[in-house]
Amino acid sequence: MSEHPHHPTRAQAVDWERPVDDSAIAARLDALAADDIDPEERLDTLDVLAEELVGRTGATATGLKERIRRLREQTAQDAVGTGEGS
């Protein structure tokens, strides 16, 4: 059976939403840091952004990876502080 042609597959939907360059990733990180969203949703988004950086090298990519690491740590601390973490 074929999939419904009018509905994008999950992979297509993800590809459309994923940032393609370092500046787009940086903008998403800025928004995540400022946004008061569910910690689990933030961590999921950070995972997607980290996947986008796999294989990238250079100072900018390294800096973005470090920002992701720090945001993950801060999100985990915030979740524990509010009782949302497990």
MIBA-538505 format. One record per residue (C-alpha): x, y, z. Coordinates in Angstrom, 3 decimals. Example, Ala and Ser with C-alpha at 12.3 -4.5 7.8 and 13.67 -1.06 7.14 Angstrom:
2
px / py / pz
12.300 / -4.500 / 7.800
13.670 / -1.060 / 7.140
This chain:
86
px / py / pz
0.000 / 0.000 / 0.000
1.191 / 3.478 / -0.716
1.194 / 6.329 / 1.748
-1.206 / 9.203 / 1.377
0.452 / 11.501 / -1.192
-1.039 / 14.650 / 0.341
0.557 / 13.987 / 3.731
4.328 / 14.389 / 4.076
6.191 / 11.532 / 5.676
7.755 / 12.145 / 9.059
11.202 / 12.471 / 7.486
9.987 / 15.084 / 5.030
8.326 / 17.062 / 7.806
11.474 / 16.976 / 9.925
13.666 / 18.034 / 7.017
11.515 / 21.090 / 6.386
11.772 / 22.156 / 10.036
15.451 / 21.482 / 10.601
17.893 / 24.365 / 10.493
20.446 / 23.987 / 7.754
23.178 / 26.363 / 8.831
24.934 / 27.477 / 11.986
23.143 / 30.831 / 12.161
19.738 / 29.123 / 12.062
20.812 / 26.764 / 14.844
22.089 / 29.713 / 16.900
18.755 / 31.499 / 16.456
16.863 / 28.395 / 17.606
19.128 / 28.118 / 20.657
18.505 / 31.780 / 21.512
14.765 / 31.201 / 21.289
14.961 / 28.055 / 23.422
16.968 / 29.831 / 26.104
14.421 / 32.649 / 26.299
11.263 / 30.550 / 25.934
9.445 / 29.118 / 28.934
8.554 / 25.733 / 27.458
8.193 / 22.300 / 28.957
11.659 / 20.975 / 29.898
11.044 / 17.709 / 28.060
10.105 / 19.582 / 24.884
13.210 / 21.752 / 25.218
15.425 / 18.672 / 25.609
13.822 / 17.049 / 22.560
14.504 / 20.179 / 20.510
18.096 / 20.288 / 21.755
18.515 / 16.667 / 20.636
17.333 / 17.593 / 17.128
19.714 / 20.557 / 16.996
22.604 / 18.405 / 18.248
21.890 / 15.872 / 15.497
22.110 / 18.691 / 12.964
25.638 / 19.449 / 14.200
26.950 / 15.882 / 13.918
30.009 / 15.885 / 11.704
30.402 / 19.654 / 11.710
33.742 / 21.055 / 12.801
35.196 / 24.459 / 13.392
34.902 / 27.083 / 16.075
31.278 / 27.968 / 15.354
30.062 / 24.362 / 15.456
32.071 / 23.717 / 18.613
30.543 / 26.792 / 20.240
27.035 / 25.684 / 19.288
27.660 / 22.206 / 20.699
28.822 / 23.803 / 23.955
25.700 / 25.996 / 24.104
23.546 / 22.897 / 23.634
25.403 / 21.131 / 26.444
24.914 / 24.099 / 28.795
21.224 / 24.447 / 27.910
20.715 / 20.723 / 28.568
22.335 / 21.065 / 31.990
20.313 / 24.180 / 32.837
17.082 / 22.550 / 31.676
17.772 / 19.472 / 33.806
18.490 / 21.664 / 36.852
15.335 / 23.707 / 36.254
13.235 / 20.544 / 35.946
14.598 / 19.183 / 39.224
14.062 / 22.548 / 40.915
10.401 / 22.639 / 39.887
9.786 / 18.964 / 40.586
9.236 / 18.142 / 36.902
12.329 / 15.961 / 36.545
12.446 / 12.323 / 37.483
